[in-house]
Amino acid sequence: LALSTGSVWGIRDGALHFLEAGGNTGESAIVFSVDAGNLIGSPTPRAGGIEVKALIAPTIRPLKPFEVRSRDYSGSYTATDVQFRGDTHGSEWFVICAGAPR
């Protein structure tokens, strides 16, 4: 359904949501960049968008807008997949966020 309408979909707070192409949730975009001190490595192009690895950003969740500012990739995206990795007893403490262009 989302593909046929050009929408982005996501599950947030246990409910299925659709966001029209170019639309936004009204939330402020999170910026992932070296200057912000949260980008780990370089963003990776992905079918239909981009994937970033960054220090934990607790407010990122599906459908939230985010911006990437790096030497190789920059742009505005809508989060389509968010995976948190962390352990209070380990060294992992980051988020992997995939996004579609806004």
RABELZI-V399158 format. One record per pair of residues at least 24 apart in sequence whose C-alpha atoms are under 10 Angstrom apart, sorted by sequence separation. I is the first residue (numbers start at 0). J is the second residue. If there is no record, write none. Layout:
i=<I:I>
j=<J:J>
This chain:
i=<49:59:75:76:77:31:42:49:75:76:30:41:42:57:74:75:29:41:42:49:55:56:74:41:42:43:44:48:49:50:55:29:38:40:41:42:43:48:49:50:54:55:28:29:38:41:42:48:49:50:51:52:53:54:55:28:38:41:42:48:50:52:54:65:67:65:66:35:65:29:30:31:32:33:34:64:65:66:28:29:30:31:32:33:34:59:61:63:64:65:66:26:27:28:29:30:31:32:33:55:56:57:60:61:62:64:65:26:27:28:29:30:31:32:33:54:55:56:57:59:61:62:64:24:25:26:27:28:29:30:31:32:54:55:56:23:24:25:26:28:53:54:55:56:22:23:24:53:54:55:56:23:32:52:53:54:22:31:52:53:51:52:53:18:30:51:52:16:17:30:50:51:52:16:29:50:51:28:29:49:50:51:12:28:49:50:11:12:28:48:49:50:10:11:47:48:49:9:10:11:47:48:49:9:10:11:45:46:47:48:8:9:23:24:44:45:46:47:48:7:8:9:23:39:42:43:44:45:7:21:22:38:39:42:21:37:38:39:20:37:18:8:9:10:7:8:9:10:7:8:9:7:8:21:23:20:21:22:20:21:20:19:7:7:7:7>
j=<73:83:99:100:101:56:67:74:100:101:56:67:68:83:100:101:56:68:69:76:82:83:101:69:70:71:72:76:77:78:83:58:67:69:70:71:72:77:78:79:83:84:58:59:68:71:72:78:79:80:81:82:83:84:85:59:69:72:73:79:81:83:85:96:98:97:98:68:98:63:64:65:66:67:68:98:99:100:63:64:65:66:67:68:69:94:96:98:99:100:101:62:63:64:65:66:67:68:69:91:92:93:96:97:98:100:101:63:64:65:66:67:68:69:70:91:92:93:94:96:98:99:101:62:63:64:65:66:67:68:69:70:92:93:94:62:63:64:65:67:92:93:94:95:62:63:64:93:94:95:96:64:73:93:94:95:64:73:94:95:94:95:96:62:74:95:96:61:62:75:95:96:97:62:75:96:97:75:76:96:97:98:60:76:97:98:60:61:77:97:98:99:60:61:97:98:99:60:61:62:98:99:100:61:62:63:97:98:99:100:61:62:76:77:97:98:99:100:101:61:62:63:77:93:96:97:98:99:62:76:77:93:94:97:77:93:94:95:77:94:77:77:78:79:77:78:79:80:78:79:80:79:80:99:101:99:100:101:100:101:101:101:98:99:100:101>
